[in-house]
Amino acid sequence: MRTHDYLIDGGLDFSYLDERLTTLLSRSAPWLDGDDARRARLGLHELLVNIRRHAYNGAIGPISVGMTASPGGVTVMVTDWGSGLPEVQRRVLPTVSDHGGYGLGIIDRVFSEVEYRRASGRNEWVLAVHAADVTTR
């Protein structure tokens, strides 16, 4: 099992984090093909953009990102100290006529598992891609 932790400032240039996730996926999750790896990066990027836009109201704030990969899957743990979600419910991809909500719908579709909780003044997200889910597609 490989674990990596990063603290970023919440700016919109997540290229360093994207490189780290790409490296981790290629070394630790060979069962994840190029398309699945791109989807995982997209899902993480969507979450980080949503955190900046909504939890920090467009300002820059700290975001902690932990990544763990094992033969059975990849887990990304994301924590921020911004405002919480008013209500978490199952999200679906919006239709063309809908406005907003794309980020959470994408996150739900990309990852095998998405968990959110508000605890001790922070938002905690756990995003997982399970090898069994990818290899059975």
Secondary structure, DSSP 8 states (H G I E B T S, - for coil): -EEEEEEE---S--HHHHHHHHHHHHHH-TTS-HHHHHHHHHHHHHHHHHIIIIISTTS---EEEEEEEETTEEEEEEEE-S---S---------TT--S-HHHHHHHHH-SEEEEEEETTEEEEEEEEEHHHHHT-
